């Protein structure tokens, strides 16, 4: 996903990555770029250390804004454990490193999606990523987090790439 660097902990290249992400979205996703633009403007005017602090506040201080997506779907249940095991197997199968995060972290899920051109990818997007991101988005709205546009953009992009099939 073009938004992958924006959902990761801010690195030394974060300002450059933000500009690249904005340019890519402008060319390919005009609706999504309108959601993302406020964050891009904010990031340009914000120091690296402040971005890091705000990232921690946004995603590491509350379970309601956790980027471990299955937490929002299953809570602390056996079903979540089974999902984590299945995701770990998929990540290993496709050679994707967990990079210190749980297998259900949004970054891992976004990295596995392009490899799953079957029902599994659609299920992960529609049944896990979208509802999980909606929960995070709602929680970030309550805190007026500057990272809200990143989550809203990502949710919108996934919903556009994986529309919910209409039922007959």
Secondary structure, DSSP 8 states (H G I E B T S, - for coil): -TTHHHHS---TTHHHHHHHHHHHHHHH-HHHHHHHHHHHHHHHTS-HHHHHHHHHHHHTS-GGG-SBHHHHHH-SSHHHHHHHHHHHHHHHHTT---TTS-TTBHHHHHHHHTT--SHHHHHIIIIIIHHHHHHHHHHHHHHT-TTHHHHHHHHHHHHHHS------
